[in-house]
């Protein structure tokens, strides 16, 4: 019990930012069928925005900075969808992927010009800068806050996709874009809306990791979270938000357990798990052999 509680809480806290990034990726893939590699740039810019907008150490100030990061990246995402991705949709997934990678490099370059090369740090919100004891284990307040935030975001996405008219249109477009267009659904508007939501989630995820990471414009920060995010959407099932949630939390807990119990294996868990899934269940947890782009179940 003494080891189990911190392993689980720390693992879930580690998995939450990855889930938030992966949920945006899987939403975009489910509707647009594009693996948006530029998501790493959105994530990085979200983290950097917090370093520029955060004023003070109050929880309200941090929450406002997180919101500003999400909205700022959402704006970047909408411009990117209209200017970069929209002309490439008909060119096929390979060209779209290359366009996304080029956009990622461009976003990193912009971050270099705007924020420079000096590493930046963000202080924990004063209200969450501490720890408490559960079952004989010390749990960081910020870790627990991340768990709560992850639950709120997951619930919000579920309600969005299953209880709103936008969610109905999103599911229709993800299943059959041509039929949705024939039924009068404004497919392009739905696509832009989902891209905006995905970019917003990437910005929020970048903001949430700011207090626990040293942030600069390098590729390291993006790769630390984007590679696991891509693995999560493969393991969870391409296009499945519930799958991304389960995979992110499970892999986060596994990585946390290996870090404490078998440090020599820490860092390899994501790659081992995705290798197993690609061999025995390539469609992922909630995917299907015929169609792995289901938005909700």
Residue pairs with C-beta under 8 A, 6 or more apart in sequence:
1 135
1 136
1 137
2 135
2 136
2 137
3 137
3 260
3 261
4 135
5 134
5 135
5 136
5 137
5 139
6 137
6 138
6 139
6 260
7 253
7 256
7 257
7 260
8 253
8 256
9 134
9 139
9 143
9 144
9 147
10 140
10 143
10 256
11 249
11 252
11 253
11 254
11 255
11 256
11 257
12 146
12 147
12 150
12 249
12 252
12 253
13 140
13 142
13 143
13 144
13 146
13 147
13 252
14 252
14 255
14 256
15 150
15 248
15 249
15 250
15 251
15 252
15 253
16 146
16 147
16 149
16 150
16 208
16 248
16 249
16 252
17 146
17 205
17 208
17 209
17 225
18 205
18 225
18 228
18 229
18 232
18 248
18 251
18 252
19 150
19 153
19 154
19 232
19 244
19 245
19 248
19 249
20 150
20 153
20 201
20 202
20 204
20 205
20 208
21 39
21 43
21 201
21 202
21 205
21 225
21 226
21 229
22 229
22 230
22 232
22 233
22 236
22 244
22 247
22 248
23 153
23 154
23 157
23 198
23 201
23 241
23 244
23 245
24 39
24 42
24 197
24 198
24 199
24 200
24 201
24 202
24 205
25 35
25 36
25 39
25 198
25 229
25 230
25 233
25 244
26 233
26 236
26 238
26 239
26 240
26 241
26 243
26 244
27 157
27 170
27 194
27 197
27 198
27 201
27 241
27 295
28 34
28 36
28 39
28 194
28 195
28 198
29 35
29 36
29 233
29 238
29 239
29 293
30 170
30 174
30 194
30 238
30 239
30 240
30 293
30 294
30 295
31 170
31 173
31 174
31 190
31 191
31 194
31 295
32 85
32 89
32 96
32 191
32 194
32 195
33 93
33 293
34 85
34 89
34 93
34 96
34 97
34 100
35 93
35 97
35 100
35 230
36 85
36 100
36 198
37 97
37 100
37 101
37 103
37 104
37 226
38 80
38 84
38 100
38 101
38 103
38 104
38 107
39 104
39 198
39 199
39 202
39 226
39 229
40 104
40 219
40 222
40 223
40 225
40 226
41 103
41 104
41 105
41 106
41 107
41 108
41 111
41 222
42 73
42 76
42 77
42 107
42 199
42 202
42 203
42 206
43 202
43 203
43 205
43 206
43 221
43 222
43 225
43 226
44 107
44 108
44 111
44 206
44 217
44 221
44 222
45 69
45 72
45 73
45 76
45 107
45 110
45 111
45 203
45 206
46 69
46 70
46 72
46 73
46 202
46 203
46 204
46 205
46 206
46 207
47 69
47 206
47 207
47 209
47 210
47 213
47 215
47 221
48 111
48 114
48 115
48 120
48 206
48 215
48 217
49 65
49 68
49 69
49 72
49 73
49 203
49 206
49 207
50 65
50 66
50 68
50 69
50 122
50 206
50 207
50 210
51 115
51 120
51 121
51 122
51 210
51 215
52 115
53 64
53 65
53 68
53 69
54 61
54 62
54 65
54 122
54 210
55 61
55 65
57 123
57 124
57 125
57 126
57 129
58 125
58 126
58 127
59 125
59 126
59 127
59 128
61 125
62 125
65 207
66 204
66 207
66 208
69 203
69 204
69 206
69 207
70 200
70 201
70 203
70 204
70 207
71 200
71 203
72 203
73 199
73 200
73 202
73 203
73 206
74 196
74 197
74 199
74 200
74 203
76 107
76 199
77 195
77 196
77 198
77 199
77 200
77 202
78 192
78 195
78 196
78 199
80 103
80 195
80 199
81 191
81 192
81 195
81 196
82 192
84 99
84 100
84 103
85 96
85 99
85 100
85 195
86 188
86 191
88 95
88 96
88 99
89 96
104 222
108 217
108 219
108 222
111 217
112 217
115 216
115 217
116 217
117 216
117 217
118 216
119 214
119 215
119 216
120 214
120 215
120 216
121 214
121 215
122 210
122 211
122 215
123 129
123 211
124 142
124 211
125 142
125 211
127 141
128 141
128 142
128 145
129 141
129 142
130 140
130 141
131 138
131 139
131 140
131 141
132 138
132 139
132 141
133 139
142 211
142 212
146 208
149 208
150 249
153 201
153 204
154 241
154 245
157 241
158 241
158 242
158 296
159 167
160 166
160 167
160 197
161 167
161 170
161 171
161 241
161 295
161 296
162 296
166 190
166 193
167 295
167 296
169 180
169 185
169 186
169 190
170 190
170 193
170 194
170 295
171 295
171 296
172 179
172 180
172 183
172 185
173 180
173 185
173 187
173 190
173 191
174 239
174 293
174 294
174 295
175 293
177 187
180 187
180 190
181 187
205 225
209 221
209 225
213 221
213 224
215 221
227 270
228 248
228 251
228 270
229 248
231 247
231 251
231 270
231 271
231 273
231 274
232 244
232 247
232 248
232 251
233 243
233 244
233 247
233 284
234 274
234 277
234 278
234 284
235 243
235 247
235 251
235 273
235 274
235 277
235 284
235 285
236 242
236 243
236 244
236 245
236 246
236 247
236 248
236 284
236 285
236 286
236 287
237 243
237 283
237 284
237 285
237 286
237 287
237 292
237 294
238 283
238 284
238 287
238 292
238 293
239 287
239 292
239 293
239 294
239 295
240 284
240 285
240 286
240 287
240 292
240 294
240 295
240 296
240 297
241 295
241 296
242 286
242 296
242 297
243 284
243 285
243 286
243 287
246 285
247 284
247 285
251 269
251 270
251 273
254 269
254 273
255 266
255 267
255 269
255 270
258 265
258 266
258 268
258 269
259 266
277 284
283 289
283 292
284 292
286 294
286 297
287 294
288 294
